């Protein structure tokens, strides 16, 4: 009986994780080396999370993620909330010609967005205080 209870608990945990959808950008091709453009990995993870059902979490592990402009947009139908757990540092492309709209990282039309993690202080947060204008 104990063996069956353990198996049932394992299955319930597995289903719970599947329904809560975790999307690690490393699984979508991010290199986190500070040199390779990781924008596609971020965009692919966002597309997968936004197209899932149930709460979704995008995992950005420790590392340096270099990228040009990114747009994370909704609506994300069937997804009541999206959390971006940002533990890595985001590094902006320095070629301003790659920013025709002037946006680096843009979030729009998303209900229930939460951004958490340790990757803010020192890079992303400070970089947002002064964006390039020319």
Long-range contacts (C-beta under 8 A, 24 or more apart in sequence): 19-53, 19-54, 20-54, 20-55, 20-56, 20-57, 21-49, 21-52, 21-53, 21-54, 21-55, 21-56, 21-57, 22-56, 22-57, 22-59, 23-48, 23-49, 23-52, 23-56, 23-57, 23-58, 23-59, 24-58, 24-59, 24-61, 25-58, 25-59, 25-60, 25-61, 25-65, 26-59, 26-61, 30-63, 30-65, 32-61, 32-62, 32-63, 32-64, 32-65, 32-88, 33-63, 33-64, 33-66, 34-63, 34-64, 34-65, 34-66, 34-91, 35-66, 36-66, 37-66, 37-67, 37-68, 37-93, 38-65, 38-66, 38-67, 39-67, 39-68, 39-69, 39-70, 42-67, 42-70, 42-72, 43-70, 46-72, 49-76, 49-79, 49-82, 50-74, 50-76, 50-79, 50-82, 51-76, 52-78, 52-79, 53-78, 53-79, 54-78, 54-79, 54-80, 55-79, 55-80, 55-81, 55-82, 55-83, 56-81, 56-82, 56-83, 57-82, 57-83, 57-84, 57-85, 58-82, 58-83, 58-84, 58-85, 59-85, 60-84, 60-85, 60-86, 60-87, 60-88, 60-117, 60-119, 61-87, 61-88, 62-87, 62-88, 62-119, 63-88, 63-89, 64-88, 64-89, 64-91, 65-89, 65-90, 65-91, 66-91, 66-92, 66-93, 67-91, 67-92, 67-93, 68-92, 68-93, 68-95, 68-98, 68-99, 68-104, 69-93, 69-98, 69-99, 69-101, 69-103, 69-104, 69-105, 69-106, 70-104, 70-105, 70-106, 71-103, 71-106, 71-108, 72-105, 72-106, 72-107, 72-108, 72-110, 73-106, 73-107, 73-108, 73-109, 73-110, 74-108, 74-109, 74-110, 74-111, 75-109, 75-110, 75-111, 76-110, 76-111, 79-112, 80-111, 80-112, 81-111, 81-112, 81-113, 81-114, 82-110, 82-112, 82-113, 82-114, 83-113, 83-114, 83-115, 83-116, 84-113, 84-114, 84-115, 84-116, 84-117, 85-116, 85-117, 86-115, 86-116, 86-117, 86-118, 86-119, 86-120, 86-124, 87-117, 87-118, 87-119, 88-119, 89-119, 89-122, 89-123, 89-124, 90-119, 90-123, 90-124, 90-127, 91-123, 92-127, 96-132, 96-134, 99-132, 102-131, 102-133, 104-131
